[in-house]
Amino acid sequence: MMLSRSCISLLDLGSGDMLSFPQTPRSLPRVITAPGIISEAEDGGMNRNQVSPAPESQGKKIMVANFLPLHARKDHGSGNWHFSLDEESLLLQMEDGISPDSDVVYVGSLKVDVPAVEQEEVAQELLENFKCVPTFLPPELHKKYYHGFCKQYLWPLFHYMLPMCPQYGNRFDRSHWQAYVSANKIYADKVMEVINPETDFVWLHDYHLMVSPTFLRRRFKRIKLGFFLHSPFPSSEIYRTLPVREEILKALLNTDLVGFHTYDYARHFLSCCSRMLGLSYESKWGYLGLDYFGRTVNIKILPVGIHMGRLESALNHPLSCSKAKEVQEKFRGKKIILGVDDMDIFKGISLKLLAMEQLLLQHPELRGCVVLVQIMNPARSSGKDVEEARTETYAATQRINETFGFSGYEPVVLIDRPMELFEKTAYYTLAECCIVNAVRDGMNLIPYKYIVCRHGTSKMNQALGISSDSCRTSTLVVSEFIGCSPSLSGAIRVNPWDIEGVADALNLAISMPTMEKQARHEKHYRYVSSHGIAYWARSFLQDFERSCKDHNSKRLWGVGFGLGFRILSLSPSFRKLNMENITSVYKRVNRRAIFLDYDGTLVPQSSISKIPSHEVVSLLNSLCGDPNNTVFIISGRDRSSLSDWFQGCSNLGIAAEHGYFVRWNSWSEWETGHLNEDFDWKKIAEPVMQVYTETTDGSYVEPKESALVWHYRDADPDFGSFQAIELLDHLESVLANEPVAVKKGQHIVEVKPQGVNKGLAAEKILYKLVNDGKSPEFVLCIGDDKSDEGMFESISNIASTPSFASAAPEVFACTVGQKPSKARYYLDDTSEVMTLLRRLASASGSKPPKQLV
């Protein structure tokens, strides 16, 4: 058997042989060989397949991020370490949204290297004093993981920058990917050291940790896992260029809840899952969810907010007030346009400067009256692209100042140094307009901070000589490509690549009437003040808990190799069909009913030829040859094809087109059960379907005697699904007065007479047997898709009714493949179905045909 490259990578990394990095304390099982069971040595002797009771106590929240919310420095004189909380850390600010009854533990790396001999002591101090668990990545691993794969590959890709050539972005490097997986495993191992898997919630943050869910889910199947992506998620056309695209998607689907800042990012993620994994999603009661092997992976869409209290405290700080007075005096008589950005290629700083240049060129009267103050935060990564962006920024600034500046006036003031929050608040407070011109950004909270600072506080107003009853104003120019843009409906949205458009927006912002500025400010302030970071954290955790509430009601099976590992969530009574047991029951009883689906049950779905093999026909003949058996093929296929294929099986019953046509044997007539035989509705439905076929490449209409089916399996997944919903609505409208049912199935939209389905077909056959005095003592039903679920349900329900004169029959409802089903049993594939039929044919006394090689 060949393993995928990702599987090999994971197995090697799990053993520590791939990159020779230090082993983490715990090892992960390599493969699940039995449903839900890991060897005792690897899983502490616990069988996690059993349903556990609901926890009685509230568990702690484990926050996992690339960096811990700490500052760390070493006193080289004494050799002692000094740690302090990082007040700007998102993780720390989230605590206001977490119940005070919950403990919070942080897992992540420090921003400094700690020698190996000191790591144990440092880890103990951080856990005791700060509730932090450090990961201590080896320097070489950290370099390849963070600066290599995260910053030089994932970050540009998620911001729509493809590595078309080495000069512009690094190409995929498998050793960096292996380092990324190794680092994610170390983070997961640290979580395992502190978690109580029965009660705790693990919340993973950002693109640095996208494969950690697989390691955690593999170790604890009922673990409560949430993930929030703080960057954009690219469209499928960009994401699909990632060589490990499926591994990352499958890892994220091992969580219970995946969060995004905007609907666009969530839509791109769902589109990737649809196009690359064939998954479908739907909205239930307002919640988006993906059905993934019986589990619902919920999708959360909510932009993060800011910490109002911290920002207001900074505004009231004496240093902030004194700095504001200094800035006020320095720029007296001038309108300040403010930009605050990290120094990277996606923030659009050079485009902003070009727009400022265009503004001064188009409006000479603004020269000497308007100043762009551009604050550049330190770059979070290094590289040629960052240095080029910095050089371009300085060159543009110098050009603008030389062209439009004069004594006492610099049009652009560039501040390129680390700046404390109190100093930034001074500029926020005095800026007439704030511009965020990023070409792509995940969220960007600069506009929110600007709005709060413009609203002011009593101390700041007093320092600046502003009356307490004066109106508050603010104007925003924001790129339409940043995450906060949809939530700021009063902002002037721009395309950062349209230099003239941005210049016009800046002119509009600084010349806008005061009443208009006030109205926009009040609208924005109401939103920002009511949607702070506490609201965001609380909302996510509420949905997180809702997503995990059914964890203990399902039976979980772990399957798959490497990063393809996943969990099957199934009914507690769902199990593999025991062939010895069913054969024993089959021999013991006198009357039997056997219902078999065709496609995917007797013939593999992947088979190009759908004609039954000689072995299938021979086995069915053997079963039908037993006078105690009633055997039926119940299929959606037309009666002509089924009659031709099984003309050699004279005793075989056929229910074609989901049971519209029923024939008990080859010499009996086809029955329709007195169903409506008026098909005039086809004259209405078929032209509508043809219109959608012409406009949807890859679709086609399949006409049947009793039904019409529109297939879109080969169409574009997103467009096909969209057209299917439109077609469903269209057909329901035009056929509202017709005796038909319009149903959407797996890549199909079908119109058929009311009261026609496989469940009703099986029900009618069973009732006829009962009425004829031939009540079966044994009922076997095998199918593979959603259309067979009604059949499973019907035979189970009928068997428990008083219709059966004697004892209820033994019922074996069996689906093909391990997946959520109303059937109680499963067989892995069509080959196992054939093995079962051989056993039953042999038990009937007929010699089964030799298995074809």
ROSERO-6077 format. One record per residue (C-alpha): residue in three letters; x, y, z. Coordinates in steps of 0.5 Angstrom, whole numbers, plus 500, padded with zeros to 3 digits. Each point is the difference from the previous one (the first is absolute). Layout:
ALAXYZ
...
//
This chain:
MET500500500
MET503507498
LEU499506505
SER499507498
ARG506504501
SER496504506
CYS499493503
ILE508499500
SER502507502
LEU495499506
LEU502493502
ASP508502500
LEU498506504
GLY497496505
SER506496501
GLY505506500
ASP504498494
MET498505495
LEU504506502
SER503497506
PHE497505505
PRO499498507
GLN494496502
THR494502503
PRO498496506
ARG494497498
SER499496493
LEU494499496
PRO497494497
ARG502498493
VAL494497497
ILE493498503
THR499493499
ALA493499504
PRO494505500
GLY502505505
ILE506496504
ILE507502501
SER505495503
GLU500500508
ALA507502500
GLU498506495
ASP494502503
GLY501499508
GLY495494500
MET494503498
ASN495498495
ARG498507497
ASN495497496
GLN495499505
VAL495506502
SER502504506
PRO495503504
ALA499508500
PRO505504504
GLU498503506
SER505505501
GLN501506496
GLY507499496
LYS506505499
LYS501503494
ILE507499497
MET502505495
VAL505498495
ALA504505496
ASN507501496
PHE502505506
LEU498500507
PRO498507503
LEU506501503
HIS506505500
ALA507496502
ARG507502501
LYS506498504
ASP504504504
HIS507498498
GLY503503506
SER496495505
GLY498495495
ASN493501502
TRP494500496
HIS495505500
PHE493499497
SER494505500
LEU493500496
ASP499502493
GLU495505501
GLU499501492
SER499492499
LEU493498498
LEU500494504
LEU501504506
GLN495505498
MET495494499
GLU499498507
ASP495506501
GLY495495496
ILE501494504
SER496498506
PRO504501506
ASP498493503
SER505498494
ASP507499501
VAL504502494
VAL507497498
TYR504502494
VAL505496496
GLY505503495
SER507502499
LEU504506503
LYS503505495
VAL507498503
ASP504494500
VAL501497507
PRO506495501
ALA498493501
VAL503499507
GLU495506502
GLN494498496
GLU497495506
GLU501506505
VAL497505496
ALA494496498
GLN499499507
GLU500507502
LEU495502494
LEU495495502
GLU500502507
ASN500507499
PHE497502493
LYS496493499
CYS504500493
VAL503493497
PRO506502496
THR502495494
PHE507502499
LEU501498493
PRO508499498
PRO503506496
GLU501496493
LEU493497501
HIS497507501
LYS503504495
LYS498495494
TYR493499504
TYR498508501
HIS505504495
GLY500494495
PHE493497499
CYS496505504
LYS502507498
GLN504498493
TYR495496497
LEU493499504
TRP499508502
PRO501502492
LEU496495498
PHE494501504
HIS501508498
TYR499498493
MET508500498
LEU502494496
PRO507498499
MET501501493
CYS507501500
PRO506500506
GLN500507500
TYR493501502
GLY498495506
ASN503493502
ARG498494496
PHE498494504
ASP505497504
ARG499493502
SER505500506
HIS496507503
TRP493496499
GLN503494504
ALA503505505
TYR493503501
VAL497493501
SER505499505
ALA499507504
ASN492499500
LYS501493503
ILE505503505
TYR494505502
ALA495494500
ASP504496505
LYS501506505
VAL492501499
MET500492502
GLU504502506
VAL495504503
ILE493498498
ASN494497503
PRO497497493
GLU493499503
THR499507502
ASP505505497
PHE499504494
VAL506501496
TRP500506495
LEU506501495
HIS502506497
ASP502502493
TYR504497494
HIS506498504
LEU496494503
MET495497494
VAL502493501
SER501500508
PRO492497500
THR502494496
PHE505498506
LEU495502505
ARG494497497
ARG504493499
ARG502500508
PHE493502503
LYS494498495
ARG495504504
ILE505506501
LYS497507499
LEU503504495
GLY499507497
PHE505504495
PHE499507498
LEU504503494
HIS503507501
SER502501493
PRO496499493
PHE498494497
PRO502500493
SER495498494
SER501493498
GLU503502493
ILE506502505
TYR500495505
ARG500494496
THR507502498
LEU502498507
PRO503493499
VAL498498507
ARG493503499
GLU496493502
GLU504499506
ILE498507503
LEU493500498
LYS499493503
ALA504502506
LEU495506501
LEU494496499
ASN503496507
THR497506504
ASP493501502
LEU500507498
VAL504504495
GLY499508501
PHE502505495
HIS499508500
THR496501494
TYR495496495
ASP505500494
TYR505497504
ALA495494502
ARG497500493
HIS507498498
PHE502495505
LEU493497498
SER501500493
CYS507497501
CYS497494504
SER495499494
ARG504500495
MET506496503
LEU497496505
GLY493499496
LEU496503507
SER494503500
TYR498505505
GLU493503502
SER497505505
LYS496498506
TRP496505504
GLY505505498
TYR506496501
LEU505498495
GLY502493500
LEU504494496
ASP498493501
TYR507496500
PHE499493501
GLY494501505
ARG503505504
THR498508499
VAL505504499
ASN497507502
ILE502507497
LYS501506504
ILE500507496
LEU501506505
PRO506505499
VAL504501507
GLY499507504
ILE505504504
HIS501501507
MET496506502
GLY502501507
ARG508499498
LEU499505495
GLU496505504
SER505499506
ALA506502495
LEU496506498
ASN500502507
HIS507499502
PRO504506501
LEU505499495
SER495499495
CYS497507501
SER507503500
LYS501497494
ALA494502497
LYS501507502
GLU507500496
VAL497497494
GLN494505500
GLU506506501
LYS504497494
PHE495499495
ARG495506502
GLY497503494
LYS500494496
LYS496494499
ILE503493502
ILE499494495
LEU502494504
GLY503493498
VAL502495505
ASP503493497
ASP505495501
MET505500495
ASP499495495
ILE498499493
PHE493499501
LYS498507504
GLY500504493
ILE504505503
SER504502494
LEU493501496
LYS497504506
LEU506505499
LEU499500492
ALA492502502
MET503506505
GLU504502494
GLN494500495
LEU496504505
LEU505505501
LEU501500492
GLN493501499
HIS498505506
PRO506505500
GLU496504506
LEU501494504
ARG507501500
GLY503502507
CYS493498503
VAL500493500
VAL505495503
LEU501493499
VAL503497506
GLN502493499
ILE501495506
MET504494498
ASN500494505
PRO506496500
ALA500494495
ARG497493503
SER505497495
SER506501496
GLY502499493
LYS502503493
ASP492502499
VAL500504506
GLU506504499
GLU498502493
ALA493502503
ARG504504505
THR505503495
GLU494502495
THR496504506
TYR506504502
ALA501502493
ALA493502498
THR500504507
GLN506504498
ARG498501493
ILE493503503
ASN503504505
GLU505503495
THR495501495
PHE494503504
GLY504502507
PHE503507502
SER503503506
GLY495498506
TYR496495496
GLU501492498
PRO495497497
VAL502493502
VAL502499507
LEU503493501
ILE501497507
ASP504493499
ARG501498507
PRO497496506
MET494504503
GLU497499506
LEU492500500
PHE499507504
GLU504503495
LYS496497494
THR494502504
ALA502507499
TYR500500493
TYR494496499
THR496506504
LEU503505496
ALA499497493
GLU495503496
CYS500494496
CYS502493500
ILE502496494
VAL501492500
ASN502499493
ALA503492500
VAL499496494
ARG498494504
ASP500500508
GLY496495504
MET497505505
ASN504506502
LEU497503506
ILE503507499
PRO494503498
TYR496498506
LYS506503504
TYR499506496
ILE493501502
VAL500499507
CYS506505501
ARG496505496
HIS494499504
GLY505502506
THR500500508
SER499506505
LYS507500501
MET502500493
ASN495506498
GLN503504506
ALA507499498
LEU498502493
GLY495506502
ILE494496497
SER494502503
SER496494503
ASP494501496
SER503501493
CYS498495495
ARG505494498
THR502499493
SER504495496
THR501498493
LEU503494497
VAL503498493
VAL500492500
SER502495495
GLU495496498
PHE505494501
ILE500500507
GLY496496505
CYS497506504
SER498503494
PRO493497500
SER498502507
LEU502507499
SER494502495
GLY502508501
ALA507499498
ILE502503493
ARG502493497
VAL505500494
ASN504496496
PRO507501502
TRP503499493
ASP496505497
ILE504506502
GLU496506497
GLY494497504
VAL503499507
ALA503508499
ASP492502498
ALA498496507
LEU505504504
ASN498506497
LEU493498502
ALA502498507
ILE503507502
SER495504496
MET494496503
PRO495505504
THR500499507
MET493497501
GLU502495495
LYS506498504
GLN496500506
ALA495495498
ARG505495497
HIS504501506
GLU494498505
LYS498494496
HIS507497500
TYR501502507
ARG493496502
TYR503494496
VAL507500503
SER498501507
SER495495500
HIS504495496
GLY507500504
ILE504494501
ALA496497506
TYR494500496
TRP504496494
ALA503495505
ARG494499504
SER496499493
PHE505495498
LEU500496506
GLN492500500
ASP500497493
PHE506495502
GLU496497506
ARG494499496
SER505497494
CYS502495506
LYS494498503
ASP498493497
HIS507498501
ASN498494504
SER494498497
LYS504497494
ARG505494499
LEU506502497
TRP505496495
GLY507503498
VAL502498493
GLY506502495
PHE507501500
GLY504506501
LEU497507499
GLY494496497
PHE498498507
ARG493502501
ILE494498505
LEU494496498
SER494502504
LEU495495501
SER494497503
PRO502496507
SER496494497
PHE504500493
ARG504495499
LYS503495494
LEU496495498
ASN502493503
MET500495494
GLU500494505
ASN494502504
ILE496502494
THR501494496
SER498496507
VAL494504500
TYR499499492
LYS500492501
ARG496500506
VAL494503497
ASN495498495
ARG497506496
ARG505506498
ALA500507496
ILE506503497
PHE500507497
LEU506502497
ASP502507497
TYR504499493
ASP505506499
GLY505500505
THR497494503
LEU501494495
VAL504505495
PRO505505503
GLN499507499
SER507501497
SER498495494
ILE500502493
SER496494498
LYS493500504
ILE498493497
PRO500495505
SER506495500
HIS498492499
GLU502499507
VAL494505503
VAL495497495
SER502493502
LEU500501508
LEU493504499
ASN498493496
SER502496506
LEU496504505
CYS494501496
GLY500492499
ASP499499507
PRO492500501
ASN501503507
ASN503506497
THR496506497
VAL506504497
PHE499507497
ILE504505497
ILE498507502
SER503506495
GLY500506497
ARG501498494
ASP495499494
ARG496493499
SER503499493
SER507500502
LEU499496506
SER496495496
ASP505499495
TRP506499505
PHE496495505
GLN496496494
GLY503494502
CYS498500508
SER493498499
ASN498500507
LEU503507502
GLY495506501
ILE502506498
ALA497507502
ALA503505495
GLU500508500
HIS500500508
GLY494495500
TYR495503495
PHE500494496
VAL500493504
ARG501493497
TRP500494504
ASN503496495
SER502499493
TRP493498498
SER496504504
GLU497507497
TRP503507502
GLU496503506
THR499507501
GLY496500507
HIS495504497
LEU504506500
ASN499506496
GLU501499493
ASP499506497
PHE507503498
ASP498507497
TRP504503505
LYS506498496
LYS498505495
ILE501505505
ALA506498504
GLU505498494
PRO500506496
VAL502504507
MET505494501
GLN503501493
VAL501508501
TYR504498506
THR504495496
GLU502505495
THR502505505
THR504495505
ASP506497496
GLY501493502
SER492498502
TYR495496496
VAL493498501
GLU499492501
PRO492499497
LYS497493504
GLU493498499
SER498502506
ALA505506502
LEU505505497
VAL506501503
TRP505506499
HIS507498502
TYR506505501
ARG506495503
ASP504502495
ALA499508500
ASP504505504
PRO498498507
ASP498507503
PHE496502494
GLY497493499
SER497501507
PHE498507499
GLN496498494
ALA497494503
ILE497504506
GLU497505494
LEU498494496
LEU497497506
ASP496506502
HIS498501493
LEU497493499
GLU496501507
SER497506497
VAL498498493
LEU498493503
ALA496502506
ASN494497497
GLU502494498
PRO500493503
VAL508500501
ALA506501505
VAL506504498
LYS506497504
LYS507502500
GLY505494501
GLN507499499
HIS502504494
ILE493500497
VAL493503500
GLU495495499
VAL492501498
LYS496493501
PRO493499502
GLN498501507
GLY500493505
VAL506497496
ASN506498504
LYS504494502
GLY498500507
LEU492500497
ALA502494495
ALA503496506
GLU494501504
LYS495498495
ILE504494498
LEU501498508
TYR492501501
LYS498496494
LEU505494502
VAL496501507
ASN493500497
ASP502494496
GLY502496506
LYS507500499
SER502505505
PRO508500500
GLU504498506
PHE506503497
VAL501506497
LEU507503497
CYS500507496
ILE507502497
GLY501507497
ASP505505499
ASP497507500
LYS495505502
SER494497496
ASP501494504
GLU499503507
GLY493500499
MET500492499
PHE504499506
GLU495504504
SER494497497
ILE502493501
SER502501507
ASN493504502
ILE496494496
ALA504495504
SER498502507
THR492501498
PRO495495502
SER499498492
PHE504494501
ALA496495503
SER506496504
ALA506503503
ALA503506496
PRO505498495
GLU508501501
VAL502506496
PHE506502497
ALA501507497
CYS507501497
THR503506497
VAL506499495
GLY506504503
GLN501503507
LYS496506500
PRO494503504
SER494496499
LYS493498502
ALA502493499
ARG503496506
TYR506496496
TYR505502495
LEU504496495
ASP507503498
ASP498500492
THR497496494
SER505494501
GLU498499507
VAL493500498
MET502495495
THR503496505
LEU494500504
LEU495498494
ARG505494499
ARG499498507
LEU492500500
ALA500497493
SER504494503
ALA496500506
SER494499496
GLY503493497
SER501503493
LYS508500498
PRO502507500
PRO504502493
LYS507500501
GLN503507501
LEU502503494
VAL508503500
//
